[in-house]
Every structure is written in structure tokens, then in C-alpha cells.
Amino acid sequence: MNTVISVKIDKRVKASAQEVARSVGLTLSTLVNAYLRQVVATRRIELYAPEQMTPKLEKMIARVERSIASGRVSKKFTSAAAFLSDLKK
């Protein structure tokens, strides 16, 4: 027996979720049902919210990517001890 639930959700979130579901061949209803079944089976609610990058972090990542692209990277180490020893030089 099925039942209907009504949930208020941001239009953009709904559209994005439908797009994700569609990309794997599911309807949004099937996706929600699967998630709720998972919650019941595992007795866990897992939510994920990616952290937003700050302008400072974006600049740091860009600087690291430029260093890698130009070949300016450290040598490889076989152990943490070797790395720490090299730092002391």
C-alpha cells in the first residue's frame, strides 16, 4: 500500500534533485523512497553539505596547481621519518 506525502522544498533543489535522479534512470519519487528505506534499514540519517571554498582557499589551490604544472614539487619520500629528516636540513 502506498501513501502520499507533501514536502515543501526549494524549486531549484527539486529541479537539481530530479536531474540527478534522471541521470541514473530514476524518478525523484523512487530516489526519495530509496533514501527513506535506507534510513529505516540502517537507522541512520546521513546528510552531506559540501563546504564552500573561500577566495583565500581558491587562491591557494591555484598557486599549488601552478607549482605542479611548472614542475616545482617536492621530491617523493618513502616514509614519514625521511620526510621529517629532510625538513630538518
Backbone as a chain_set.jsonl record, in Angstrom:
{"seq": "MNTVISVKIDKRVKASAQEVARSVGLTLSTLVNAYLRQVVATRRIELYAPEQMTPKLEKMIARVERSIASGRVSKKFTSAAAFLSDLKK", "coords": {"N": [[0.832, -1.169, 0.0], [0.601, 2.181, -0.876], [1.363, 5.583, 0.079], [0.841, 9.107, 0.076], [3.011, 11.839, 0.487], [3.51, 15.236, 1.364], [5.854, 17.653, 0.726], [7.565, 20.618, 1.394], [9.831, 22.256, -0.627], [12.688, 23.911, -1.917], [12.46, 25.245, -5.19], [14.64, 25.144, -6.966], [16.304, 23.261, -5.762], [14.675, 21.001, -5.935], [14.484, 20.714, -8.735], [17.187, 20.262, -9.362], [17.635, 17.891, -7.941], [15.859, 16.209, -9.279], [17.113, 16.147, -11.739], [19.517, 14.844, -11.098], [18.498, 12.355, -10.257], [17.228, 11.536, -12.639], [19.484, 11.271, -14.248], [20.52, 8.847, -13.513], [18.568, 7.169, -14.199], [16.254, 7.175, -12.602], [13.177, 8.163, -10.969], [12.249, 11.096, -9.116], [10.607, 10.409, -7.026], [11.211, 7.676, -6.702], [13.854, 7.906, -5.894], [13.594, 9.294, -3.432], [12.07, 7.403, -2.02], [13.93, 5.283, -1.947], [15.946, 6.434, -0.379], [14.574, 6.833, 2.042], [14.002, 4.173, 2.694], [16.587, 3.297, 3.133], [17.245, 4.798, 5.409], [15.463, 3.648, 7.254], [16.39, 0.983, 7.238], [19.064, 1.21, 8.101], [18.899, 2.8, 10.293], [20.016, 5.272, 10.405], [20.678, 8.674, 9.66], [22.085, 10.303, 7.146], [23.562, 13.178, 6.111], [24.91, 15.387, 3.72], [26.768, 18.202, 3.162], [28.507, 20.027, 1.045], [31.457, 21.918, 1.668], [31.813, 25.389, 1.151], [34.152, 26.947, -0.946], [36.48, 29.348, 0.078], [37.566, 32.599, -1.058], [40.267, 32.877, -0.388], [41.121, 30.193, -0.085], [40.687, 29.311, -2.71], [42.641, 30.816, -4.07], [44.959, 29.734, -2.924], [44.825, 27.074, -3.808], [44.984, 27.498, -6.573], [47.593, 28.512, -6.724], [49.091, 26.272, -5.891], [48.391, 24.483, -7.933], [49.582, 25.778, -10.121], [52.262, 25.547, -9.383], [52.598, 22.765, -9.47], [52.072, 22.311, -12.189], [54.255, 23.624, -13.315], [56.288, 22.018, -12.547], [57.485, 22.408, -10.119], [57.733, 20.817, -7.5], [57.955, 18.916, -4.453], [60.386, 16.385, -3.679], [59.804, 12.806, -3.745], [59.002, 10.887, -0.856], [59.843, 8.031, 1.083], [58.986, 7.435, 3.561], [57.495, 8.745, 6.584], [59.437, 9.427, 8.401], [61.674, 9.897, 6.794], [60.774, 12.152, 5.447], [60.477, 13.992, 7.58], [63.128, 14.125, 8.402], [64.279, 15.339, 6.177], [63.074, 17.817, 6.334], [64.418, 18.972, 8.46], [66.834, 19.715, 7.461]], "CA": [[0.0, 0.0, 0.0], [1.361, 3.425, -0.967], [0.774, 6.791, 0.64], [1.394, 10.332, -0.499], [3.451, 12.844, 1.443], [3.72, 16.546, 0.755], [7.046, 18.255, 1.321], [7.946, 21.901, 0.81], [11.248, 22.247, -0.98], [13.091, 24.961, -2.845], [12.265, 24.82, -6.581], [15.93, 24.806, -7.582], [16.762, 21.999, -5.17], [13.861, 19.94, -6.531], [14.898, 20.541, -10.13], [18.525, 19.649, -9.364], [17.489, 16.506, -7.489], [15.238, 15.473, -10.376], [18.147, 15.967, -12.759], [20.416, 13.787, -10.614], [17.746, 11.088, -10.313], [17.053, 11.205, -14.056], [20.778, 10.879, -14.831], [20.766, 7.435, -13.209], [17.398, 6.413, -14.606], [15.253, 7.097, -11.536], [12.323, 9.314, -10.728], [12.508, 11.696, -7.806], [9.858, 9.596, -6.067], [11.999, 6.46, -6.447], [15.037, 8.317, -5.145], [13.171, 9.581, -2.063], [11.708, 6.114, -1.426], [15.16, 4.531, -1.678], [16.624, 7.047, 0.76], [13.816, 6.543, 3.262], [14.224, 2.752, 3.009], [17.942, 3.215, 3.696], [17.15, 5.333, 6.774], [14.796, 2.633, 8.068], [17.24, -0.208, 7.34], [20.313, 1.47, 8.83], [18.588, 3.622, 11.466], [20.948, 6.394, 10.358], [20.369, 9.754, 8.736], [23.355, 10.868, 6.715], [23.417, 14.358, 5.276], [26.189, 15.882, 3.248], [26.744, 19.565, 2.638], [29.891, 20.383, 0.7], [31.9, 23.222, 2.149], [32.058, 26.387, 0.121], [35.533, 27.413, -0.943], [36.666, 30.78, 0.295], [38.501, 33.172, -2.038], [41.642, 32.582, 0.048], [41.412, 28.801, -0.428], [40.781, 29.228, -4.173], [43.946, 31.343, -4.448], [45.979, 28.777, -2.507], [44.746, 25.93, -4.714], [45.506, 27.943, -7.868], [49.044, 28.61, -6.59], [49.605, 24.905, -5.858], [48.239, 23.911, -9.28], [50.618, 26.376, -10.975], [53.536, 24.93, -8.991], [52.619, 21.394, -10.007], [52.166, 22.398, -13.649], [55.599, 24.058, -13.699], [57.26, 21.025, -12.102], [58.069, 22.794, -8.83], [57.145, 19.995, -6.445], [58.98, 18.297, -3.618], [60.731, 15.015, -4.043], [58.989, 11.792, -3.088], [59.586, 10.309, 0.341], [59.403, 6.65, 1.305], [58.427, 7.31, 4.908], [57.335, 9.99, 7.317], [60.732, 9.725, 9.029], [62.52, 10.503, 5.758], [60.231, 13.486, 5.22], [60.843, 14.83, 8.72], [64.569, 14.314, 8.356], [64.548, 16.313, 5.115], [62.632, 19.129, 6.818], [65.394, 19.494, 9.407], [68.061, 20.138, 6.755]], "C": [[0.888, 1.248, 0.0], [0.621, 4.558, -0.302], [1.459, 7.984, 0.001], [1.81, 11.245, 0.636], [3.674, 14.143, 0.681], [4.874, 17.204, 1.489], [7.329, 19.573, 0.623], [9.448, 21.893, 0.588], [11.509, 23.364, -1.976], [12.997, 24.431, -4.284], [13.574, 24.394, -7.244], [16.482, 23.492, -7.048], [15.995, 20.832, -5.785], [14.304, 19.665, -7.961], [16.256, 19.857, -10.216], [18.456, 18.188, -8.953], [16.844, 15.653, -8.579], [16.254, 15.184, -11.473], [19.11, 14.847, -12.366], [19.729, 12.429, -10.723], [17.61, 10.619, -11.757], [18.359, 10.695, -14.676], [21.133, 9.427, -14.541], [19.528, 6.579, -13.468], [16.325, 6.252, -13.553], [14.334, 8.311, -11.575], [12.68, 9.875, -9.368], [11.799, 10.9, -6.716], [10.637, 8.331, -5.702], [13.225, 6.787, -5.605], [14.691, 8.57, -3.681], [12.798, 8.283, -1.342], [12.946, 5.309, -1.05], [15.886, 5.103, -0.464], [15.887, 6.738, 2.059], [13.959, 5.075, 3.666], [15.602, 2.557, 3.647], [17.937, 3.713, 5.142], [16.538, 4.287, 7.697], [15.724, 1.439, 8.297], [18.471, 0.03, 8.216], [20.107, 2.223, 10.134], [19.545, 4.808, 11.567], [20.462, 7.422, 9.349], [21.699, 10.413, 8.39], [23.095, 12.006, 5.747], [24.802, 14.849, 4.901], [25.996, 17.277, 2.683], [28.178, 19.961, 2.319], [30.235, 21.783, 1.2], [32.155, 24.145, 0.968], [33.511, 26.832, 0.206], [35.559, 28.918, -0.744], [37.593, 31.311, -0.793], [39.961, 32.872, -1.681], [42.03, 31.154, -0.325], [41.543, 28.627, -1.933], [42.134, 29.721, -4.663], [45.051, 30.36, -4.099], [46.0, 27.576, -3.456], [45.308, 26.298, -6.086], [47.03, 28.014, -7.835], [49.68, 27.216, -6.597], [49.513, 24.269, -7.249], [49.271, 24.48, -10.246], [51.982, 25.767, -10.662], [53.656, 23.526, -9.561], [52.81, 21.422, -11.514], [53.568, 22.79, -14.103], [56.685, 23.091, -13.237], [57.914, 21.359, -10.778], [57.354, 22.049, -7.714], [58.265, 19.357, -5.643], [59.28, 16.889, -4.114], [59.827, 14.043, -3.301], [59.748, 11.223, -1.9], [59.012, 8.919, 0.546], [58.789, 6.445, 2.683], [58.278, 8.691, 5.533], [58.663, 10.403, 7.949], [61.666, 10.393, 8.028], [62.069, 11.93, 5.466], [60.657, 14.431, 6.34], [62.342, 15.119, 8.763], [64.941, 15.375, 7.322], [64.123, 17.722, 5.545], [63.662, 19.787, 7.717], [66.67, 20.005, 8.747], [68.039, 21.612, 6.454]], "O": [[1.823, 1.346, 0.795], [-0.597, 4.508, -0.136], [2.551, 7.856, -0.554], [1.085, 11.415, 1.616], [3.988, 14.132, -0.509], [4.874, 17.3, 2.716], [7.331, 19.638, -0.606], [10.229, 21.57, 1.483], [10.643, 23.712, -2.779], [13.406, 23.304, -4.561], [13.616, 23.412, -7.986], [17.061, 22.705, -7.797], [16.581, 19.801, -6.116], [14.478, 18.51, -8.35], [16.455, 18.972, -11.048], [19.13, 17.34, -9.538], [17.236, 14.503, -8.781], [16.252, 14.104, -12.064], [19.473, 14.009, -13.191], [20.314, 11.468, -11.223], [17.846, 9.45, -12.063], [18.345, 9.8, -15.521], [21.955, 8.837, -15.242], [19.44, 5.433, -13.028], [15.558, 5.29, -13.598], [14.674, 9.349, -12.143], [13.334, 9.212, -8.563], [12.325, 10.734, -5.616], [10.713, 7.96, -4.531], [13.589, 6.027, -4.707], [15.405, 8.118, -2.786], [13.168, 8.087, -0.184], [13.009, 4.722, 0.03], [16.383, 4.355, 0.378], [16.515, 6.414, 3.067], [14.029, 4.767, 4.856], [15.765, 1.763, 4.573], [18.566, 3.103, 6.006], [17.037, 4.063, 8.799], [15.832, 0.941, 9.417], [18.872, -0.847, 8.982], [21.002, 2.288, 10.976], [19.847, 5.289, 12.659], [19.903, 7.073, 8.309], [22.352, 11.007, 9.248], [22.484, 11.818, 4.696], [25.747, 14.735, 5.681], [25.147, 17.493, 1.818], [28.975, 20.202, 3.226], [29.415, 22.699, 1.159], [32.651, 23.724, -0.077], [34.036, 27.066, 1.295], [34.762, 29.656, -1.324], [38.338, 30.535, -1.392], [40.787, 32.641, -2.563], [43.131, 30.919, -0.821], [42.407, 27.884, -2.397], [42.721, 29.125, -5.567], [45.98, 30.167, -4.883], [47.069, 27.117, -3.858], [46.026, 25.506, -6.695], [47.692, 27.626, -8.798], [50.705, 27.01, -7.247], [50.445, 23.597, -7.691], [49.785, 23.755, -11.099], [52.769, 25.501, -11.571], [54.708, 23.15, -10.077], [53.606, 20.658, -12.06], [54.026, 22.344, -15.155], [57.867, 23.313, -13.499], [58.825, 20.648, -10.352], [56.468, 22.599, -7.06], [59.4, 19.273, -6.112], [58.511, 16.298, -4.872], [59.161, 14.419, -2.337], [60.971, 11.094, -1.929], [57.852, 8.656, 0.229], [58.156, 5.423, 2.949], [58.86, 9.67, 5.068], [58.976, 11.591, 8.024], [62.369, 11.345, 8.369], [62.899, 12.815, 5.262], [61.139, 15.534, 6.083], [62.764, 16.22, 9.116], [65.814, 16.208, 7.565], [64.751, 18.705, 5.154], [63.776, 21.013, 7.744], [67.493, 20.651, 9.396], [68.986, 22.137, 5.868]]}, "num_chains": 1, "name": "protein.A"}
